[in-house]
Amino acid sequence: MNISISDCECCRRVLQKMSRSVEAYYMIREEFVTSYAVICVCHYLLGIGDRHLSNVVLDTQSGRMVGIDFGHAFGSNISVC
């Protein structure tokens, strides 16, 4: 997976717009990175393979990412062989 500089720049700008100060930016960025890492590890351990941006929501107050994979939670992605 290739991540371009423009993708990183876009993420940084969004987090900066959510922040009211430099200190708030660093706190929000840390919450964002930590919570997204936890989501990725949990999805890996649980065997949830479809990790994409449609399965997460950003809390604009704290910067935390929240996983919302409704297909997996409600069993709509269960396949019958």
MOPAC internal coordinates of N, CA, C and O (Angstrom, degrees):
PM7 1SCF
backbone

  N    0.0000 0     0.00 0     0.00 0    0    0    0
  C    1.4447 1     0.00 0     0.00 0    1    0    0
  C    1.5217 1   109.07 1     0.00 0    2    1    0
  O    1.2310 1   120.51 1   -55.39 1    3    2    1
  N    1.2892 1   116.63 1   124.61 1    3    2    1
  C    1.4574 1   121.80 1   179.98 1    5    3    2
  C    1.5190 1   109.93 1   -96.84 1    6    5    3
  O    1.2310 1   120.90 1   -52.36 1    7    6    5
  N    1.3095 1   115.88 1   127.64 1    7    6    5
  C    1.4633 1   121.42 1   176.41 1    9    7    6
  C    1.5170 1   106.89 1  -109.96 1   10    9    7
  O    1.2310 1   120.98 1   -58.00 1   11   10    9
  N    1.3067 1   115.73 1   122.00 1   11   10    9
  C    1.4562 1   119.37 1  -177.87 1   13   11   10
  C    1.5258 1   110.73 1   -87.48 1   14   13   11
  O    1.2310 1   121.35 1   -15.88 1   15   14   13
  N    1.3061 1   115.02 1   164.12 1   15   14   13
  C    1.4578 1   121.13 1   177.27 1   17   15   14
  C    1.5193 1   110.00 1   -62.26 1   18   17   15
  O    1.2310 1   119.89 1   144.51 1   19   18   17
  N    1.3218 1   117.81 1   -35.49 1   19   18   17
  C    1.4619 1   120.28 1  -179.08 1   21   19   18
  C    1.5261 1   111.61 1   -66.49 1   22   21   19
  O    1.2310 1   119.72 1   147.55 1   23   22   21
  N    1.3629 1   118.15 1   -32.45 1   23   22   21
  C    1.4589 1   120.98 1   176.10 1   25   23   22
  C    1.5254 1   110.68 1   -64.92 1   26   25   23
  O    1.2310 1   120.48 1   134.84 1   27   26   25
  N    1.3155 1   116.69 1   -45.16 1   27   26   25
  C    1.4607 1   121.41 1   178.85 1   29   27   26
  C    1.5207 1   110.81 1   -64.77 1   30   29   27
  O    1.2310 1   120.84 1   138.88 1   31   30   29
  N    1.3157 1   116.01 1   -41.12 1   31   30   29
  C    1.4639 1   121.12 1   179.34 1   33   31   30
  C    1.5236 1   110.63 1   -63.90 1   34   33   31
  O    1.2310 1   120.11 1   139.89 1   35   34   33
  N    1.3097 1   117.40 1   -40.11 1   35   34   33
  C    1.4674 1   121.84 1   179.50 1   37   35   34
  C    1.5258 1   110.50 1   -63.61 1   38   37   35
  O    1.2310 1   120.28 1   135.62 1   39   38   37
  N    1.3037 1   117.08 1   -44.38 1   39   38   37
  C    1.4636 1   121.90 1   178.49 1   41   39   38
  C    1.5271 1   110.23 1   -62.46 1   42   41   39
  O    1.2310 1   120.60 1   135.39 1   43   42   41
  N    1.3062 1   116.46 1   -44.61 1   43   42   41
  C    1.4672 1   120.49 1   179.34 1   45   43   42
  C    1.5178 1   111.34 1   -60.71 1   46   45   43
  O    1.2310 1   120.11 1   137.03 1   47   46   45
  N    1.3130 1   117.40 1   -42.97 1   47   46   45
  C    1.4687 1   121.21 1  -179.41 1   49   47   46
  C    1.5261 1   111.90 1   -64.42 1   50   49   47
  O    1.2310 1   120.39 1   139.85 1   51   50   49
  N    1.3222 1   116.85 1   -40.15 1   51   50   49
  C    1.4669 1   120.33 1   178.29 1   53   51   50
  C    1.5276 1   110.03 1   -63.19 1   54   53   51
  O    1.2310 1   120.16 1   134.49 1   55   54   53
  N    1.3181 1   117.30 1   -45.51 1   55   54   53
  C    1.4567 1   120.62 1   179.95 1   57   55   54
  C    1.5348 1   111.10 1   -65.66 1   58   57   55
  O    1.2310 1   120.07 1   144.86 1   59   58   57
  N    1.3233 1   117.48 1   -35.14 1   59   58   57
  C    1.4632 1   120.51 1   177.47 1   61   59   58
  C    1.5248 1   111.10 1   -66.83 1   62   61   59
  O    1.2310 1   120.18 1   141.12 1   63   62   61
  N    1.3375 1   117.26 1   -38.88 1   63   62   61
  C    1.4612 1   120.20 1   179.46 1   65   63   62
  C    1.5242 1   111.62 1   -66.93 1   66   65   63
  O    1.2310 1   120.47 1   152.35 1   67   66   65
  N    1.3233 1   116.70 1   -27.65 1   67   66   65
  C    1.4584 1   121.16 1   178.06 1   69   67   66
  C    1.5246 1   111.73 1   -76.69 1   70   69   67
  O    1.2310 1   119.82 1   163.71 1   71   70   69
  N    1.3167 1   117.95 1   -16.29 1   71   70   69
  C    1.4660 1   123.03 1  -172.52 1   73   71   70
  C    1.5155 1   111.13 1   -96.31 1   74   73   71
  O    1.2310 1   121.55 1   -33.34 1   75   74   73
  N    1.3223 1   114.63 1   146.66 1   75   74   73
  C    1.4659 1   119.98 1   177.82 1   77   75   74
  C    1.5174 1   112.25 1  -100.33 1   78   77   75
  O    1.2310 1   120.66 1   166.61 1   79   78   77
  N    1.3403 1   116.35 1   -13.39 1   79   78   77
  C    1.4615 1   120.73 1   179.18 1   81   79   78
  C    1.5272 1   108.46 1  -153.29 1   82   81   79
  O    1.2310 1   121.29 1    -6.81 1   83   82   81
  N    1.3139 1   115.14 1   173.19 1   83   82   81
  C    1.4668 1   120.02 1   178.40 1   85   83   82
  C    1.5273 1   110.02 1   -64.30 1   86   85   83
  O    1.2310 1   120.61 1   139.15 1   87   86   85
  N    1.3257 1   116.44 1   -40.85 1   87   86   85
  C    1.4621 1   120.59 1   179.38 1   89   87   86
  C    1.5239 1   110.85 1   -63.20 1   90   89   87
  O    1.2310 1   120.70 1   138.55 1   91   90   89
  N    1.3274 1   116.27 1   -41.45 1   91   90   89
  C    1.4645 1   120.66 1   178.77 1   93   91   90
  C    1.5183 1   110.62 1   -64.66 1   94   93   91
  O    1.2310 1   120.23 1   142.21 1   95   94   93
  N    1.3322 1   117.17 1   -37.79 1   95   94   93
  C    1.4634 1   120.58 1   177.28 1   97   95   94
  C    1.5238 1   111.10 1   -59.35 1   98   97   95
  O    1.2310 1   120.09 1   134.31 1   99   98   97
  N    1.3255 1   117.44 1   -45.69 1   99   98   97
  C    1.4616 1   120.43 1  -179.29 1  101   99   98
  C    1.5323 1   111.36 1   -66.04 1  102  101   99
  O    1.2310 1   120.15 1   142.82 1  103  102  101
  N    1.3166 1   117.32 1   -37.18 1  103  102  101
  C    1.4617 1   120.43 1   178.66 1  105  103  102
  C    1.5312 1   110.81 1   -68.07 1  106  105  103
  O    1.2310 1   120.54 1   135.38 1  107  106  105
  N    1.3300 1   116.58 1   -44.62 1  107  106  105
  C    1.4616 1   121.01 1   179.61 1  109  107  106
  C    1.5250 1   110.19 1   -64.91 1  110  109  107
  O    1.2310 1   120.25 1   139.14 1  111  110  109
  N    1.3203 1   117.12 1   -40.86 1  111  110  109
  C    1.4614 1   120.40 1   178.98 1  113  111  110
  C    1.5292 1   111.08 1   -63.18 1  114  113  111
  O    1.2310 1   120.56 1   138.37 1  115  114  113
  N    1.3276 1   116.53 1   -41.63 1  115  114  113
  C    1.4647 1   119.82 1   179.03 1  117  115  114
  C    1.5311 1   110.87 1   -64.74 1  118  117  115
  O    1.2310 1   120.09 1   137.55 1  119  118  117
  N    1.3230 1   117.43 1   -42.45 1  119  118  117
  C    1.4718 1   121.12 1   177.51 1  121  119  118
  C    1.5298 1   110.81 1   -62.28 1  122  121  119
  O    1.2310 1   120.94 1   138.23 1  123  122  121
  N    1.3289 1   115.81 1   -41.77 1  123  122  121
  C    1.4622 1   120.96 1  -179.87 1  125  123  122
  C    1.5218 1   110.86 1   -60.95 1  126  125  123
  O    1.2310 1   120.56 1   128.02 1  127  126  125
  N    1.3219 1   116.54 1   -51.98 1  127  126  125
  C    1.4639 1   121.45 1  -176.74 1  129  127  126
  C    1.5265 1   110.84 1   -64.81 1  130  129  127
  O    1.2310 1   120.23 1   134.27 1  131  130  129
  N    1.3239 1   117.17 1   -45.73 1  131  130  129
  C    1.4611 1   121.15 1  -178.50 1  133  131  130
  C    1.5251 1   111.40 1   -63.58 1  134  133  131
  O    1.2310 1   120.19 1   132.19 1  135  134  133
  N    1.3219 1   117.25 1   -47.81 1  135  134  133
  C    1.4653 1   119.95 1  -177.19 1  137  135  134
  C    1.5315 1   111.31 1   -67.41 1  138  137  135
  O    1.2310 1   120.07 1   143.42 1  139  138  137
  N    1.3235 1   117.48 1   -36.58 1  139  138  137
  C    1.4640 1   119.14 1   179.09 1  141  139  138
  C    1.5267 1   111.11 1   -69.61 1  142  141  139
  O    1.2310 1   120.28 1   143.86 1  143  142  141
  N    1.3236 1   117.06 1   -36.14 1  143  142  141
  C    1.4635 1   120.56 1   176.61 1  145  143  142
  C    1.5300 1   110.16 1   -64.42 1  146  145  143
  O    1.2310 1   120.14 1   138.59 1  147  146  145
  N    1.3171 1   117.34 1   -41.41 1  147  146  145
  C    1.4660 1   121.02 1   178.39 1  149  147  146
  C    1.5225 1   110.40 1   -63.03 1  150  149  147
  O    1.2310 1   120.15 1   137.08 1  151  150  149
  N    1.3300 1   117.31 1   -42.92 1  151  150  149
  C    1.4663 1   120.89 1   178.28 1  153  151  150
  C    1.5302 1   110.33 1   -60.23 1  154  153  151
  O    1.2310 1   120.28 1   134.61 1  155  154  153
  N    1.3121 1   117.07 1   -45.39 1  155  154  153
  C    1.4698 1   120.61 1  -178.96 1  157  155  154
  C    1.5182 1   111.71 1   -63.04 1  158  157  155
  O    1.2310 1   119.97 1   135.86 1  159  158  157
  N    1.3217 1   117.67 1   -44.14 1  159  158  157
  C    1.4649 1   121.01 1   179.86 1  161  159  158
  C    1.5239 1   110.13 1   -65.45 1  162  161  159
  O    1.2310 1   120.01 1   135.64 1  163  162  161
  N    1.3187 1   117.59 1   -44.36 1  163  162  161
  C    1.4702 1   120.68 1   179.59 1  165  163  162
  C    1.5261 1   111.03 1   -62.67 1  166  165  163
  O    1.2310 1   120.15 1   136.76 1  167  166  165
  N    1.3128 1   117.32 1   -43.24 1  167  166  165
  C    1.4681 1   120.19 1   178.21 1  169  167  166
  C    1.5249 1   110.58 1   -62.41 1  170  169  167
  O    1.2310 1   120.32 1   140.74 1  171  170  169
  N    1.3143 1   117.00 1   -39.26 1  171  170  169
  C    1.4582 1   120.48 1   178.72 1  173  171  170
  C    1.5275 1   110.42 1   -64.62 1  174  173  171
  O    1.2310 1   120.50 1   132.50 1  175  174  173
  N    1.3257 1   116.66 1   -47.50 1  175  174  173
  C    1.4593 1   120.75 1  -178.43 1  177  175  174
  C    1.5273 1   112.59 1   -65.42 1  178  177  175
  O    1.2310 1   120.60 1   145.97 1  179  178  177
  N    1.3341 1   116.46 1   -34.03 1  179  178  177
  C    1.4602 1   120.68 1  -179.79 1  181  179  178
  C    1.5252 1   112.68 1   -84.64 1  182  181  179
  O    1.2310 1   120.57 1   172.45 1  183  182  181
  N    1.3164 1   116.52 1    -7.55 1  183  182  181
  C    1.4611 1   120.16 1   178.68 1  185  183  182
  C    1.5125 1   113.88 1    79.78 1  186  185  183
  O    1.2310 1   120.61 1  -159.27 1  187  186  185
  N    1.3222 1   116.45 1    20.73 1  187  186  185
  C    1.4667 1   120.40 1   176.88 1  189  187  186
  C    1.5194 1   106.96 1   -84.27 1  190  189  187
  O    1.2310 1   120.57 1   -68.07 1  191  190  189
  N    1.3225 1   116.51 1   111.93 1  191  190  189
  C    1.4509 1   120.00 1  -171.49 1  193  191  190
  C    1.5120 1   115.71 1   -93.02 1  194  193  191
  O    1.2310 1   119.80 1   164.75 1  195  194  193
  N    1.3179 1   117.99 1   -15.25 1  195  194  193
  C    1.4665 1   118.85 1  -174.51 1  197  195  194
  C    1.5250 1   111.38 1   -96.75 1  198  197  195
  O    1.2310 1   121.16 1  -107.16 1  199  198  197
  N    1.3266 1   115.39 1    72.84 1  199  198  197
  C    1.4600 1   120.85 1   177.54 1  201  199  198
  C    1.5222 1   108.52 1   -90.96 1  202  201  199
  O    1.2310 1   120.92 1   -70.09 1  203  202  201
  N    1.3128 1   115.84 1   109.91 1  203  202  201
  C    1.4618 1   121.26 1   177.04 1  205  203  202
  C    1.5203 1   109.03 1  -149.68 1  206  205  203
  O    1.2310 1   120.00 1    -6.94 1  207  206  205
  N    1.3045 1   117.61 1   173.06 1  207  206  205
  C    1.4584 1   121.80 1  -172.41 1  209  207  206
  C    1.5218 1   114.10 1   -66.94 1  210  209  207
  O    1.2310 1   119.65 1   164.42 1  211  210  209
  N    1.3207 1   118.27 1   -15.58 1  211  210  209
  C    1.4632 1   120.08 1   176.91 1  213  211  210
  C    1.5242 1   111.74 1   -77.69 1  214  213  211
  O    1.2310 1   120.00 1   171.37 1  215  214  213
  N    1.3181 1   117.60 1    -8.63 1  215  214  213
  C    1.4579 1   121.54 1  -177.93 1  217  215  214
  C    1.5231 1   113.37 1  -106.37 1  218  217  215
  O    1.2310 1   119.73 1  -166.05 1  219  218  217
  N    1.3062 1   118.11 1    13.95 1  219  218  217
  C    1.4626 1   121.18 1   178.06 1  221  219  218
  C    1.5256 1   110.08 1  -137.38 1  222  221  219
  O    1.2310 1   121.83 1   -27.21 1  223  222  221
  N    1.3348 1   114.09 1   152.79 1  223  222  221
  C    1.4605 1   121.23 1   176.69 1  225  223  222
  C    1.5223 1   106.85 1  -128.17 1  226  225  223
  O    1.2310 1   120.60 1   -38.93 1  227  226  225
  N    1.3187 1   116.45 1   141.07 1  227  226  225
  C    1.4576 1   122.09 1   178.99 1  229  227  226
  C    1.5239 1   109.29 1   -98.18 1  230  229  227
  O    1.2310 1   120.53 1   -57.61 1  231  230  229
  N    1.3287 1   116.59 1   122.39 1  231  230  229
  C    1.4636 1   121.84 1   173.66 1  233  231  230
  C    1.5280 1   107.06 1   -77.18 1  234  233  231
  O    1.2310 1   120.41 1   -66.96 1  235  234  233
  N    1.3122 1   116.82 1   113.04 1  235  234  233
  C    1.4644 1   120.50 1  -173.41 1  237  235  234
  C    1.5227 1   113.52 1   -74.47 1  238  237  235
  O    1.2310 1   119.57 1   169.93 1  239  238  237
  N    1.3131 1   118.43 1   -10.07 1  239  238  237
  C    1.4596 1   120.83 1   177.19 1  241  239  238
  C    1.5268 1   111.80 1   -86.80 1  242  241  239
  O    1.2310 1   120.84 1   137.70 1  243  242  241
  N    1.3314 1   116.00 1   -42.30 1  243  242  241
  C    1.4651 1   119.18 1  -173.90 1  245  243  242
  C    1.5256 1   113.77 1  -107.27 1  246  245  243
  O    1.2310 1   119.83 1   159.62 1  247  246  245
  N    1.3344 1   117.94 1   -20.38 1  247  246  245
  C    1.4530 1   121.26 1  -176.22 1  249  247  246
  C    1.5130 1   112.97 1    89.04 1  250  249  247
  O    1.2310 1   119.86 1  -178.87 1  251  250  249
  N    1.3125 1   117.87 1     1.13 1  251  250  249
  C    1.4698 1   121.07 1  -179.20 1  253  251  250
  C    1.5158 1   111.15 1   -75.10 1  254  253  251
  O    1.2310 1   121.70 1   -36.23 1  255  254  253
  N    1.3174 1   114.36 1   143.77 1  255  254  253
  C    1.4606 1   120.84 1   173.13 1  257  255  254
  C    1.5261 1   107.37 1   -94.52 1  258  257  255
  O    1.2310 1   121.14 1   -40.55 1  259  258  257
  N    1.3336 1   115.42 1   139.45 1  259  258  257
  C    1.4620 1   121.43 1  -179.95 1  261  259  258
  C    1.5199 1   107.45 1  -122.16 1  262  261  259
  O    1.2310 1   120.33 1   -53.34 1  263  262  261
  N    1.3232 1   116.98 1   126.66 1  263  262  261
  C    1.4564 1   121.19 1   179.05 1  265  263  262
  C    1.5232 1   111.10 1   -78.22 1  266  265  263
  O    1.2310 1   120.24 1   -47.66 1  267  266  265
  N    1.3356 1   117.15 1   132.34 1  267  266  265
  C    1.4652 1   120.92 1  -177.73 1  269  267  266
  C    1.5228 1   111.15 1  -136.32 1  270  269  267
  O    1.2310 1   119.89 1  -123.95 1  271  270  269
  N    1.3021 1   117.81 1    56.05 1  271  270  269
  C    1.4647 1   120.67 1  -179.53 1  273  271  270
  C    1.5213 1   109.49 1   -81.09 1  274  273  271
  O    1.2310 1   120.60 1   -92.76 1  275  274  273
  N    1.3360 1   116.46 1    87.24 1  275  274  273
  C    1.4578 1   121.43 1  -175.82 1  277  275  274
  C    1.5228 1   112.29 1   -65.63 1  278  277  275
  O    1.2310 1   119.90 1   145.58 1  279  278  277
  N    1.3099 1   117.80 1   -34.42 1  279  278  277
  C    1.4579 1   120.88 1   179.40 1  281  279  278
  C    1.5136 1   111.61 1   -61.19 1  282  281  279
  O    1.2310 1   120.32 1   139.68 1  283  282  281
  N    1.3100 1   117.00 1   -40.32 1  283  282  281
  C    1.4571 1   120.84 1  -179.79 1  285  283  282
  C    1.5342 1   110.08 1   -76.46 1  286  285  283
  O    1.2310 1   120.02 1   140.02 1  287  286  285
  N    1.3247 1   117.56 1   -39.98 1  287  286  285
  C    1.4609 1   121.55 1  -176.29 1  289  287  286
  C    1.5259 1   112.48 1   -65.78 1  290  289  287
  O    1.2310 1   120.02 1   141.98 1  291  290  289
  N    1.3163 1   117.56 1   -38.02 1  291  290  289
  C    1.4587 1   120.70 1  -176.05 1  293  291  290
  C    1.5200 1   113.48 1  -102.02 1  294  293  291
  O    1.2310 1   120.14 1  -173.60 1  295  294  293
  N    1.3280 1   117.33 1     6.40 1  295  294  293
  C    1.4508 1   121.15 1   173.28 1  297  295  294
  C    1.5135 1   115.42 1    77.20 1  298  297  295
  O    1.2310 1   119.75 1  -165.29 1  299  298  297
  N    1.3129 1   118.08 1    14.71 1  299  298  297
  C    1.4636 1   119.11 1  -178.95 1  301  299  298
  C    1.5217 1   112.50 1   -77.38 1  302  301  299
  O    1.2310 1   119.79 1   168.96 1  303  302  301
  N    1.3257 1   118.01 1   -11.04 1  303  302  301
  C    1.4570 1   119.80 1   179.56 1  305  303  302
  C    1.5259 1   112.88 1   -99.44 1  306  305  303
  O    1.2310 1   120.36 1  -170.32 1  307  306  305
  N    1.3315 1   116.91 1     9.68 1  307  306  305
  C    1.4660 1   120.88 1   178.55 1  309  307  306
  C    1.5122 1   109.39 1   -73.42 1  310  309  307
  O    1.2310 1   121.18 1   -52.83 1  311  310  309
  N    1.3121 1   115.34 1   127.17 1  311  310  309
  C    1.4604 1   118.95 1  -179.90 1  313  311  310
  C    1.5229 1   109.84 1  -102.06 1  314  313  311
  O    1.2310 1   120.88 1   -37.21 1  315  314  313
  N    1.3136 1   115.92 1   142.79 1  315  314  313
  C    1.4504 1   121.60 1   178.96 1  317  315  314
  C    1.5222 1   107.60 1  -104.49 1  318  317  315
  O    1.2310 1   120.88 1   -54.61 1  319  318  317
  N    1.3331 1   115.92 1   125.39 1  319  318  317
  C    1.4779 1   120.34 1  -178.17 1  321  319  318
  C    1.4955 1   111.55 1   -86.24 1  322  321  319
  O    1.2310 1   120.10 1   180.00 1  323  322  321

